[in-house]
Amino acid sequence: MSPIYKSGAFIQQCFSVHPLSMNVKLFTLPNIVGIVCQNCQLRHRVTIHTVSTFLGEAPASEEDASTGLSDCTTQHAEELRISGLNVVQDIMQLRCTQCKKGYHLTISLIESHQK
């Protein structure tokens, strides 16, 4: 098995170089997001601290945002994209093009490994 790197450098590199190749594959309640980069064959496991909705919606509770994100990943994960990433500030933003929802995630841990 390939080594697991506990650094945001790999996911930041993927997002900077080829953001459209990054696919959200899973969201496991309460706090795990799985992302696969099709270009460089890396898997990223992001442990999140909080999830909230953004962009034009009334603020939702974290439970409502988590439920919405879970629904998006189970019903139409191919439409869920990373729209922003800042590993220095521990922030990731996701946007669902089908249901027009945006999610703001605060990150507590990022792990990457080769597929």
LOMIDREN-198222 format. One line per 4 residues: number of its first residue (from 1); their letters; for each residue x, y, z of N, C-alpha, C, O, CB. Coordinates in steps of 0.2 Angstrom, whole numbers. Glycine has a CB too. Layout:
# LOMIDREN-198222
NUM = a = X/Y/Z/X/Y/Z/X/Y/Z/X/Y/Z/X/Y/Z  ... .
END
This chain:
# LOMIDREN-198222
1 = mspi = 4/-6/0/0/0/0/4/6/0/10/6/3/-5/0/6  2/11/-3/6/17/-4/6/21/3/1/21/6/4/22/-10  11/25/4/11/29/10/5/35/10/3/37/5/17/33/11  3/36/16/-2/41/17/1/48/19/5/48/24/-8/39/22 .
5 = yksg = 0/53/15/3/60/17/-2/64/21/-7/65/18/6/63/11  0/66/26/-5/71/30/-2/78/29/1/81/34/-5/69/38  -4/80/23/-2/87/21/-7/90/16/-10/86/12/5/87/19  -8/96/16/-13/99/12/-9/101/5/-13/103/0/-16/105/14 .
9 = afiq = -3/100/5/1/101/-1/-1/98/-8/-2/100/-13/8/100/0  -3/91/-7/-5/87/-13/-12/89/-15/-13/90/-22/-5/80/-11  -17/90/-11/-23/93/-13/-23/100/-16/-26/101/-21/-28/92/-8  -19/104/-13/-18/111/-16/-15/111/-23/-17/114/-27/-14/115/-11 .
13 = qcfs = -10/106/-24/-7/106/-30/-12/103/-36/-12/106/-41/-1/101/-30  -16/98/-34/-21/96/-39/-26/101/-40/-27/102/-46/-25/90/-36  -28/105/-35/-33/110/-37/-30/116/-41/-33/119/-45/-36/113/-30  -24/117/-40/-21/123/-43/-19/121/-51/-20/125/-55/-14/125/-40 .
17 = vhpl = -17/115/-52/-15/113/-59/-21/110/-63/-22/112/-69/-10/107/-58  -25/106/-60/-31/103/-64/-37/102/-60/-39/96/-58/-29/96/-67  -40/108/-58/-46/107/-54/-52/104/-56/-56/101/-53/-48/114/-52  -53/103/-63/-59/100/-66/-58/92/-66/-63/89/-67/-60/102/-73 .
21 = smnv = -52/90/-64/-51/83/-64/-52/80/-57/-52/74/-56/-44/81/-65  -54/84/-52/-55/82/-45/-63/81/-44/-67/85/-45/-53/88/-40  -64/75/-42/-71/73/-41/-73/71/-34/-69/67/-31/-73/67/-46  -78/74/-31/-80/72/-25/-84/65/-25/-88/64/-29/-85/77/-21 .
25 = klft = -81/60/-22/-84/53/-22/-88/51/-16/-93/47/-17/-78/49/-23  -87/54/-10/-91/52/-5/-91/58/1/-86/62/1/-89/46/-2  -96/58/5/-97/62/11/-100/57/16/-106/55/15/-101/68/10  -96/55/21/-98/51/26/-99/55/32/-95/58/35/-93/45/28 .
29 = lpni = -106/55/34/-107/59/40/-103/56/46/-103/50/47/-115/59/42  -101/60/51/-102/67/51/-97/71/48/-98/77/47/-103/69/58  -91/68/46/-85/73/44/-80/71/39/-74/73/39/-82/75/50  -81/66/35/-76/64/30/-79/65/23/-84/63/21/-75/56/31 .
33 = vgiv = -74/68/19/-76/70/12/-70/66/8/-64/67/9/-76/77/10  -72/62/3/-67/59/-1/-67/62/-8/-72/62/-11/-69/51/-2  -61/63/-10/-60/66/-17/-55/62/-21/-50/60/-18/-58/74/-16  -56/61/-27/-52/58/-32/-49/62/-37/-54/66/-40/-55/51/-35 .
37 = cqnc = -43/63/-38/-40/67/-44/-39/62/-50/-35/57/-49/-34/70/-42  -43/62/-55/-42/58/-61/-36/59/-65/-34/54/-68/-48/59/-65  -33/65/-64/-27/66/-68/-21/63/-65/-17/60/-69/-26/74/-69  -20/64/-59/-14/62/-56/-15/55/-51/-10/53/-48/-10/67/-51 .
41 = qlrh = -21/53/-51/-22/47/-48/-21/47/-40/-19/42/-37/-18/41/-51  -22/53/-37/-22/53/-30/-29/53/-27/-34/56/-30/-18/60/-28  -29/50/-21/-35/51/-17/-34/55/-11/-29/55/-8/-38/43/-15  -39/59/-10/-38/64/-4/-44/63/1/-50/62/-1/-38/71/-7 .
45 = rvti = -43/62/7/-48/61/12/-47/67/16/-42/69/20/-46/55/16  -53/71/17/-53/77/20/-58/77/26/-63/75/25/-55/83/16  -55/77/32/-59/77/38/-61/85/40/-56/89/40/-55/74/44  -67/86/40/-69/92/41/-72/94/48/-74/89/52/-75/94/36 .
49 = htvs = -71/100/50/-74/102/57/-81/105/56/-85/103/60/-69/108/59  -82/109/51/-89/111/51/-91/112/43/-87/112/39/-90/118/54  -98/112/42/-100/113/35/-106/118/36/-110/117/40/-103/106/32  -106/123/31/-111/127/31/-113/129/24/-109/128/19/-110/134/35 .
53 = tflg = -119/131/22/-121/133/16/-119/140/14/-118/144/19/-128/132/14  -118/142/8/-117/149/6/-119/151/0/-123/147/-4/-109/150/6  -118/157/-3/-120/160/-9/-128/160/-10/-131/156/-13/-118/155/-15  -131/165/-7/-138/167/-9/-143/163/-5/-149/165/-5/-139/166/-16 .
57 = eapa = -141/159/-1/-146/155/3/-146/158/10/-141/161/13/-144/147/4  -151/157/14/-152/159/21/-147/155/24/-147/149/23/-159/159/24  -143/157/29/-139/153/33/-143/147/36/-148/147/39/-136/157/39  -139/141/35/-142/135/38/-138/132/44/-133/134/44/-143/129/32 .
61 = seed = -142/128/47/-138/125/53/-133/120/50/-134/118/44/-143/122/58  -128/118/54/-123/114/52/-126/107/50/-124/104/45/-118/113/57  -131/105/54/-135/98/52/-138/99/45/-138/94/42/-140/97/58  -142/104/44/-145/105/38/-140/105/32/-141/102/27/-149/112/38 .
65 = astg = -134/109/33/-129/109/28/-126/102/27/-125/100/21/-124/114/30  -125/98/32/-122/92/31/-127/87/28/-125/83/24/-120/89/38  -133/88/29/-138/84/26/-139/85/19/-139/81/14/-145/85/29  -138/92/17/-138/94/10/-132/91/6/-133/89/0/-139/101/9 .
69 = lsdc = -126/92/9/-120/89/6/-121/82/5/-119/79/0/-114/91/10  -123/78/10/-124/71/9/-129/69/4/-128/64/0/-127/68/16  -134/73/3/-139/72/-2/-136/73/-9/-137/69/-14/-145/76/-2  -132/78/-10/-129/80/-16/-124/74/-18/-124/72/-24/-125/86/-16 .
73 = ttqh = -120/72/-13/-115/66/-15/-118/60/-16/-115/56/-20/-110/66/-9  -124/58/-14/-127/52/-15/-132/52/-21/-132/47/-25/-132/50/-9  -134/58/-23/-139/58/-29/-136/61/-35/-138/58/-40/-145/63/-27  -131/65/-35/-128/68/-41/-120/70/-39/-119/76/-40/-132/74/-44 .
77 = aeel = -116/66/-37/-109/67/-35/-105/70/-41/-101/74/-40/-106/61/-32  -107/68/-47/-103/71/-53/-104/78/-54/-101/81/-58/-105/67/-59  -109/81/-51/-111/88/-52/-108/92/-46/-108/98/-46/-118/89/-52  -105/89/-41/-102/92/-36/-94/94/-37/-90/89/-38/-102/88/-29 .
81 = risg = -92/100/-37/-85/102/-38/-82/106/-33/-86/110/-29/-85/106/-45  -76/106/-32/-72/110/-28/-72/117/-31/-69/118/-37/-65/108/-26  -74/122/-28/-74/129/-31/-69/134/-28/-68/139/-30/-81/132/-30  -67/131/-22/-61/135/-18/-58/131/-13/-61/127/-10/-65/141/-15 .
85 = lnvv = -51/132/-13/-47/129/-8/-42/133/-5/-38/136/-9/-45/122/-11  -41/133/1/-36/137/4/-33/133/10/-36/133/16/-38/144/7  -28/129/9/-26/124/15/-22/128/20/-21/126/26/-21/119/12  -20/134/19/-17/138/24/-22/140/29/-21/140/35/-13/145/21 .
89 = qdim = -28/142/27/-34/144/31/-38/139/33/-43/140/36/-37/150/28  -37/133/30/-41/127/32/-48/128/29/-53/126/33/-41/125/39  -49/130/23/-56/131/20/-56/128/13/-52/128/9/-57/139/20  -62/124/12/-64/122/6/-71/124/4/-75/124/9/-63/114/6 .
93 = qlrc = -72/125/-2/-79/127/-4/-81/122/-10/-77/121/-14/-79/134/-7  -87/120/-9/-89/115/-14/-96/118/-17/-99/122/-14/-91/108/-11  -97/117/-24/-103/120/-27/-106/114/-31/-103/110/-35/-101/126/-32  -113/113/-30/-116/109/-34/-120/112/-40/-124/117/-39/-122/105/-29 .
97 = tqck = -118/110/-46/-121/113/-52/-128/111/-53/-132/115/-56/-117/112/-58  -130/106/-50/-137/103/-52/-142/107/-47/-147/109/-49/-138/96/-51  -141/107/-41/-146/110/-36/-144/117/-34/-147/120/-30/-146/106/-30  -138/120/-37/-136/127/-36/-134/128/-28/-135/134/-26/-141/131/-38 .
101 = kgyh = -132/123/-25/-130/124/-18/-123/125/-17/-119/122/-21/-133/119/-13  -121/129/-12/-114/130/-11/-112/128/-4/-116/129/1/-111/137/-12  -106/125/-3/-105/123/4/-98/125/6/-93/125/2/-105/115/5  -97/128/12/-91/130/15/-89/125/20/-93/124/25/-92/138/18 .
105 = ltis = -83/123/20/-81/118/24/-74/120/28/-70/123/25/-79/111/21  -74/119/34/-68/121/38/-65/114/39/-68/109/41/-69/124/45  -58/114/37/-54/107/37/-50/106/44/-47/111/46/-50/107/31  -50/100/46/-46/99/52/-40/94/50/-35/94/54/-50/96/57 .
109 = lies = -41/90/45/-36/86/42/-36/84/35/-42/83/33/-36/79/47  -31/84/32/-31/82/25/-26/76/24/-20/76/26/-29/87/20  -28/70/21/-23/65/20/-24/63/12/-29/63/9/-25/59/24  -18/62/9/-18/60/2/-14/54/1/-9/52/5/-15/66/-2 .
113 = hqk = -16/49/-4/-12/44/-6/-13/42/-13/-18/44/-16/-13/38/-1  -8/38/-16/-9/36/-23/-14/31/-23/-15/26/-19/-2/33/-25  -18/31/-28/-24/27/-30/-21/20/-31/-25/15/-32/-28/29/-36 .
END
